[in-house]
């Protein structure tokens, strides 16, 4: 399957935290030729490709997406909600899908706050469905999930826009890595993990790390670009390749090896610094059990956590290539030397 088509299929589907099974069929179909596939009790999806030697590496990209949850069914087709990971400013006038007994589309609108100003706050937003209350009470219950509705748009210079490229792009990077390694006789066992519940606390990564206890763990996620509406303190540019994170959450010698591989294979990359919790699966991988040496490789993205995230497809492919080349470079007999400080 072409990686852009896989990205489109994954992004247009819906899988809020705790409902990752909604992506099962797509992921299983894409990865069926790369290894043994299983699903654990937390809804992590794992593809295990055996190596020729000793040791293991786990690659984790989260499958869940930001979401809303229904808290009240009101008159005149109105639903109240709470949001998870969504900036209220990005919600006004947006189409959403309510996942009840059947999928219902709604539009998010907002009340004026008490002072009469037009500032947008999470507490004064609601979903307008246009249906009578009796109909909604039959189809929807409190606690039902709501996700953003998006379109997949191809832009100039290999850029695309859609909802949930965070972190369906990471899953496509796993796919690119798996394709490159399909016929390669690598030493390490590889666990490709589409992790669950990252958006609500990286829970899936923590549980699967306990289960697998790999020698090396790599989180693949998205990160803020440095452009307008991004983080101007970073140098993350779409089209310039993956971003390697440096900080105490990440293993310094593994980062040095990763950067060396990038230079050798002429895969351009950027570097970002995170002095604390990276806010990704890497944090929980690192502090699992007695500790797992961890890395974080991110794909720069514009307008994160909106329905119009913009990402570069070549950055996704090069993220997969960089990780595959990194895995090829590691031999079982050098693991101890690489992982010691």
Buried (B, 14 or more C-beta within 10 A) or exposed (E): EEBBEBBBBBBBBBBBBBBBEBBBEBBEEBBEEBBEBEBBEBBBBBBBBEBEBEBBBBBBBBBBBBBBBBEEBEEEBBBBBBBBBBEBEBBEEBBBBBBBEEEBEBBBBBEEEEEEEEEBEBEBBBBEBEBEBEEBEEBBEEEBBBBBBBEBEEEEEBBBBBBBBBBBBBBBBBBBBBBBBEEEEBBBBBBBBBBBBBBBEBBBBBBBBEBBBBBBBBBBBBBBBBBEEBBEEBBBBBBBBBBBBBBEBBBEEBBEBBBEBBEEBEBBBBEBEBEEBBBBBBBBBBBBEEEBBBBBBBBBBBBBBBBBBBBBBBBBBBBBBBBBBBBBBBBBEEBEEBBEE
